[in-house]
Amino acid sequence: EEVLCLQRQKNSMSMNSASLFPHDKLIATADADTTAQLWELTKTGALLHTLRGHTNHVASVRFSPDGARLVTNSVDSTVRV
């Protein structure tokens, strides 16, 4: 069994939540720095995209059951799809 470690930036704040893509190819993480990130899981664990838009800590992140959407919610009292 392989274990993949995501390499976050040294100045990154704490990670609050993670959600596995329904087909095990991506993971999304919610961060205290107001962003969510999409990571590749199949080989490298590379950061693919940083999602911005919240103005306070991202509390949680979840993929829809079919994987078509990603939902984040934040301490700023907003939900983004």
C-alpha positions as CSV (number, residue, x, y, z in Angstrom):
1,E,0.0,0.0,0.0
2,E,1.4,3.4,-1.0
3,V,1.1,6.5,1.1
4,L,1.2,9.9,-0.6
5,C,2.2,13.0,1.3
6,L,1.0,16.4,0.1
7,Q,3.7,19.0,0.2
8,R,2.3,22.3,1.5
9,Q,4.1,25.6,1.5
10,K,6.1,26.3,4.7
11,N,4.2,29.5,5.3
12,S,0.8,27.8,4.9
13,M,-1.6,27.9,7.8
14,S,-3.4,24.9,9.2
15,M,-5.5,22.6,7.0
16,N,-9.1,22.3,8.3
17,S,-10.7,19.7,6.1
18,A,-10.1,17.3,3.2
19,S,-12.3,15.5,0.7
20,L,-11.5,12.7,-1.6
21,F,-12.8,12.9,-5.2
22,P,-15.3,10.0,-5.8
23,H,-12.9,8.3,-8.3
24,D,-9.8,8.6,-6.1
25,K,-7.8,10.9,-8.5
26,L,-8.1,14.2,-6.7
27,I,-8.2,15.4,-3.1
28,A,-9.5,18.9,-2.1
29,T,-8.3,20.6,1.0
30,A,-9.6,23.5,3.0
31,D,-7.1,25.9,4.5
32,A,-7.0,28.5,7.2
33,D,-5.4,30.9,4.8
34,T,-8.8,31.5,3.0
35,T,-8.1,29.1,0.2
36,A,-9.0,25.6,-0.9
37,Q,-6.6,23.5,-3.0
38,L,-7.0,20.7,-5.5
39,W,-4.3,18.0,-5.5
40,E,-3.4,15.2,-7.8
41,L,-3.4,11.8,-6.1
42,T,-2.4,9.3,-8.8
43,K,1.4,9.8,-8.8
44,T,3.0,13.0,-7.6
45,G,0.6,14.6,-5.1
46,A,1.2,17.8,-7.0
47,L,-0.9,20.9,-6.2
48,L,-3.1,21.5,-9.3
49,H,-5.1,24.6,-8.4
50,T,-5.7,27.0,-5.6
51,L,-9.3,28.2,-5.2
52,R,-9.7,31.7,-3.9
53,G,-12.7,33.8,-3.0
54,H,-13.4,33.4,0.7
55,T,-12.4,36.3,3.0
56,N,-11.8,34.1,6.2
57,H,-10.7,30.6,7.1
58,V,-12.2,27.8,4.8
59,A,-13.8,25.5,7.3
60,S,-14.7,22.5,5.1
61,V,-14.6,21.3,1.5
62,R,-16.6,18.5,-0.1
63,F,-17.1,17.0,-3.6
64,S,-20.6,16.3,-4.8
65,P,-21.3,12.5,-5.0
66,D,-20.7,12.5,-8.8
67,G,-17.6,14.6,-8.5
68,A,-18.9,17.4,-10.7
69,R,-18.9,20.1,-8.1
70,L,-16.8,21.2,-5.2
71,V,-18.4,23.0,-2.2
72,T,-16.5,25.1,0.3
73,N,-17.8,26.9,3.3
74,S,-16.0,29.5,5.4
75,V,-16.0,31.3,8.7
76,D,-16.9,34.4,6.5
77,S,-20.4,33.0,6.5
78,T,-20.4,32.0,2.8
79,V,-20.6,28.8,0.8
80,R,-19.0,28.6,-2.6
81,V,-19.8,26.0,-5.3
